[in-house]
Amino acid sequence: MLYDLRRADVRIKWLVTALLATLGLSYVFGALMVALYAGFTPQHVAATYAGPEMAMPMPPETTVVVQHPMSMTDFDKPELHVVDTDLLIQDTHVHVPMYGIIAAALSVVVIGLSLSRRLSLGLIALLFAAPWFDFAGMWLTKFASPRFAIVTLAGGWAMAAGYVIVAVLAVHQMWLSKERT
């Protein structure tokens, strides 16, 4: 084994713990953002990505004010957030490299855990495959069929599961189990 987090210097354990806490916080806010804009059901994800293109270019070059009467029931309707092709390109450009860096950082933690080679390889594969499924689902939902929204949801849940597995194992092995002698 290249290194063993159970026997690592307390500074390495603290670094890994701080990294996991920071990534965990970002995952919580990521989930909140998904809840606000896309939802956690195939129907909501499909409406977000397979919906019509935005009528206004982003960012707008001018400001237009339109006034029209609204009833109180109009305020009860949920606002639909639609991701057009331009925004999907922008999101992919920003998120996919970051997900790769996060998967790599978590994979370095996995390498330091006392796991079988097979389990380590499977966990590393999960950490990298999950975001691919997440974004593949978005693109397939937009251009192939709304049914692919389930792929996006599976990828997102797999990312969360991969993080939780790594975090729980790492914290347990670093802080709660006895060091091997």
C-alpha positions as CSV (number, residue, x, y, z in Angstrom):
1,M,0.0,0.0,0.0
2,L,1.3,3.4,-0.9
3,Y,0.1,5.0,2.3
4,D,-2.2,4.0,5.1
5,L,-4.6,6.7,6.6
6,R,-4.9,4.7,9.8
7,R,-1.2,5.2,10.5
8,A,-0.8,8.6,8.8
9,D,0.6,11.6,10.6
10,V,-2.2,13.6,12.4
11,R,-1.5,16.5,9.9
12,I,-2.5,14.2,7.0
13,K,-5.6,13.0,8.8
14,W,-6.6,16.6,9.5
15,L,-6.0,17.6,5.9
16,V,-8.2,14.7,4.7
17,T,-10.9,15.5,7.3
18,A,-10.9,19.2,6.3
19,L,-11.1,18.2,2.6
20,L,-14.0,15.8,3.2
21,A,-15.8,18.4,5.3
22,T,-15.4,21.0,2.6
23,L,-16.6,18.7,-0.1
24,G,-19.5,17.6,2.1
25,L,-20.6,21.2,2.5
26,S,-20.4,21.7,-1.2
27,Y,-22.5,18.6,-1.8
28,V,-25.2,19.9,0.6
29,F,-25.4,23.2,-1.2
30,G,-25.3,21.4,-4.6
31,A,-28.3,19.3,-3.5
32,L,-30.1,22.4,-2.4
33,M,-29.4,24.0,-5.8
34,V,-30.8,20.9,-7.5
35,A,-33.9,21.0,-5.3
36,L,-34.4,24.7,-6.2
37,Y,-33.8,24.5,-10.0
38,A,-34.3,20.9,-11.3
39,G,-35.9,18.8,-8.6
40,F,-35.4,15.2,-7.7
41,T,-38.0,13.5,-9.9
42,P,-37.6,12.4,-13.5
43,Q,-40.5,14.7,-14.5
44,H,-38.9,17.8,-13.0
45,V,-35.5,17.0,-14.5
46,A,-37.1,16.4,-17.9
47,A,-39.0,19.7,-17.7
48,T,-35.7,21.5,-16.8
49,Y,-33.6,20.0,-19.6
50,A,-36.0,18.9,-22.3
51,G,-38.0,22.1,-22.0
52,P,-38.1,24.9,-24.6
53,E,-35.1,27.1,-25.2
54,M,-35.0,30.3,-23.3
55,A,-36.6,33.2,-25.2
56,M,-34.1,35.7,-23.9
57,P,-30.4,35.5,-24.7
58,M,-28.2,35.2,-21.7
59,P,-27.0,37.7,-20.6
60,P,-29.5,40.2,-22.0
61,E,-28.1,43.1,-24.0
62,T,-31.0,45.4,-23.0
63,T,-33.5,45.6,-20.3
64,V,-37.2,45.2,-21.2
65,V,-40.0,45.9,-18.8
66,V,-43.4,44.3,-19.6
67,Q,-46.5,44.9,-17.5
68,H,-49.5,42.6,-17.4
69,P,-52.2,41.9,-14.9
70,M,-51.7,38.9,-12.6
71,S,-54.1,37.2,-10.3
72,M,-53.2,35.7,-6.9
73,T,-53.4,32.2,-8.4
74,D,-50.6,33.1,-10.8
75,F,-48.3,33.4,-7.8
76,D,-49.1,29.8,-6.7
77,K,-47.7,28.3,-9.9
78,P,-44.2,26.9,-9.5
79,E,-41.5,28.7,-11.5
80,L,-40.0,26.4,-14.0
81,H,-36.2,26.7,-14.5
82,V,-35.3,25.8,-18.0
83,V,-31.7,25.0,-19.1
84,D,-31.1,25.9,-22.7
85,T,-28.3,24.6,-24.9
86,D,-26.0,27.6,-24.1
87,L,-26.4,27.2,-20.4
88,L,-25.9,23.4,-20.6
89,I,-22.6,24.0,-22.5
90,Q,-21.6,26.5,-19.8
91,D,-22.5,24.1,-17.0
92,T,-20.7,21.2,-18.6
93,H,-17.6,23.3,-19.2
94,V,-17.4,24.3,-15.6
95,H,-18.7,21.3,-13.7
96,V,-17.2,18.3,-15.6
97,P,-13.5,19.3,-14.9
98,M,-14.4,20.1,-11.3
99,Y,-16.1,16.8,-10.8
100,G,-12.9,15.2,-12.2
101,I,-10.8,17.0,-9.7
102,I,-13.2,16.0,-6.9
103,A,-13.2,12.4,-8.0
104,A,-9.4,12.4,-8.1
105,A,-9.1,13.9,-4.6
106,L,-11.6,11.4,-3.2
107,S,-9.7,8.6,-5.1
108,V,-6.5,9.6,-3.3
109,V,-8.3,9.2,-0.1
110,V,-9.6,5.7,-1.2
111,I,-6.1,4.6,-2.0
112,G,-5.2,5.3,1.7
113,L,-8.0,3.2,3.1
114,S,-7.7,-0.4,4.1
115,L,-9.9,-1.8,1.4
116,S,-9.4,-4.7,-1.0
117,R,-7.9,-3.8,-4.4
118,R,-11.2,-4.8,-6.1
119,L,-13.3,-2.6,-3.7
120,S,-10.9,0.3,-4.2
121,L,-11.0,0.1,-8.0
122,G,-14.8,-0.2,-7.9
123,L,-15.1,2.9,-5.6
124,I,-12.7,4.9,-7.8
125,A,-14.7,3.9,-10.9
126,L,-17.9,5.0,-9.2
127,L,-16.4,8.4,-8.3
128,F,-15.5,9.1,-11.9
129,A,-18.5,7.4,-13.6
130,A,-21.2,9.1,-11.6
131,P,-20.6,12.6,-12.9
132,W,-20.4,11.2,-16.5
133,F,-23.8,9.7,-16.0
134,D,-25.1,13.0,-14.5
135,F,-24.1,15.1,-17.5
136,A,-24.8,12.4,-20.1
137,G,-28.3,12.3,-18.8
138,M,-28.7,16.0,-19.1
139,W,-27.5,16.0,-22.7
140,L,-29.5,12.9,-23.6
141,T,-32.6,14.4,-22.0
142,K,-32.2,17.6,-24.0
143,F,-31.5,16.0,-27.3
144,A,-32.7,12.4,-27.3
145,S,-35.6,11.9,-24.9
146,P,-37.0,13.2,-21.6
147,R,-36.8,9.5,-20.4
148,F,-33.1,10.0,-19.9
149,A,-33.8,12.3,-16.9
150,I,-33.5,9.1,-14.8
151,V,-29.8,8.8,-15.9
152,T,-29.2,12.3,-14.5
153,L,-30.8,11.4,-11.2
154,A,-28.9,8.1,-11.0
155,G,-25.6,10.0,-11.7
156,G,-26.4,12.6,-9.0
157,W,-27.3,10.0,-6.4
158,A,-24.3,7.9,-7.3
159,M,-22.0,11.0,-6.7
160,A,-23.6,11.5,-3.3
161,A,-23.3,7.8,-2.5
162,G,-19.6,7.7,-3.5
163,Y,-18.8,10.7,-1.4
164,V,-20.7,9.4,1.7
165,I,-19.0,6.0,1.4
166,V,-15.5,7.5,1.2
167,A,-16.2,10.0,4.0
168,V,-17.6,7.4,6.4
169,L,-14.8,4.9,5.7
170,A,-12.1,7.6,6.0
171,V,-13.4,9.1,9.2
172,H,-13.9,5.7,10.7
173,Q,-10.4,4.4,9.7
174,M,-8.6,7.6,10.6
175,W,-10.2,8.6,13.9
176,L,-12.3,5.8,15.2
177,S,-10.3,2.6,14.7
178,K,-7.1,1.6,16.2
179,E,-3.9,2.1,14.3
180,R,-2.3,-1.1,13.0
181,T,1.1,-1.8,14.5
